[in-house]
Amino acid sequence: MKTITQQKPLEEILESIARDTSVFIVGCGTCATLCRTGGVEEVAVMAEKLRDAGKIVTGTAVPPTGCDEVTGEMGRALRDPLAGADVVLVMSCAFGVQTAASQLKKPVAPALDTLFMGKEGPAGRYSEICMQCGQCVLSATGGICPVTVCHKGLLNGPCGGTNEGMCEVGSGRECAWTLIYGRLQAQGRLDAMRKYQAPKSYNATLRPGMIDLTHSREEAAKQ
């Protein structure tokens, strides 16, 4: 599963670094490379665009994973180019931006918008597969998530808008509940679909999210 991103408009990027003269660019060798938004080629193109806009690019780096390998070691290896930069432009997911900010101790600016967690399909198309809702019902839906795959997010379906397996939303979108029905039928488990799912609790995942796994394990051991 990858973090799916898209590049911000150049005008927005330039506005966010308007006060800065020199820029160091950090990409990501995993998710952003997959999405073609922050790999080696995209970082090189961005560097050229910034130079054309009058910025000084002091250096670039594309660590294997921008979210957790923008480390102090990288900072030491690229100490001089980083020291010469007013800001670090991060071509990675929002996690990578926050990691760069905390580890490099420099002002940062995101070059990408983080869209969702998903997977790549044919021809560079990406599909959301989990929105981390904190209330998983996959056991009753054949492993197909109705919250993300159903375009209405229905926990009980299908609705009246399905037609020959397609969703009324259009654009060739398949009906999630037709897919769920087919999967459960093949497994001989259609009875799972008959169970009513209560309305989704949006308190299941508190924002901002924080959990003490050590405490949770201790509580589970007592039960």
Stockholm file with secondary structure:
# STOCKHOLM 1.0

chainA/1-223         MKTITQQKPLEEILESIARDTSVFIVGCGTCATLCRTGGVEEVAVMAEKLRDAGKIVTGTAVPPTGCDEVTGEMGRALRDPLAGADVVLVMSCAFGVQTAASQLKKPVAPALDTLFMGKEGPAGRYSEICMQCGQCVLSATGGICPVTVCHKGLLNGPCGGTNEGMCEVGSGRECAWTLIYGRLQAQGRLDAMRKYQAPKSYNATLRPGMIDLTHSREEAAKQ
#=GR chainA/1-223 SS CEEEEEECCHHHHHHHTTTCSEEEEECCSSHHHHTTSSSHHHHHHHHHHHHHTTCEEEEEECCSCTTTCCCHHHHHHTHHHHHTCSEEEECSCHHHHHHHHHHHCSCEEECEEEEEEEEECGGGCEEEEECCCSCCCGGGTTTCCHHHHSTTCCSSCCCTTCBTTBCTTCTTCBCHHHHHHHHHHHHTCGGGGGSCCCCCCTTSSCSSCCCCHHHHHHHHHHC
#=GC SS_cons         CEEEEEECCHHHHHHHTTTCSEEEEECCSSHHHHTTSSSHHHHHHHHHHHHHTTCEEEEEECCSCTTTCCCHHHHHHTHHHHHTCSEEEECSCHHHHHHHHHHHCSCEEECEEEEEEEEECGGGCEEEEECCCSCCCGGGTTTCCHHHHSTTCCSSCCCTTCBTTBCTTCTTCBCHHHHHHHHHHHHTCGGGGGSCCCCCCTTSSCSSCCCCHHHHHHHHHHC
//
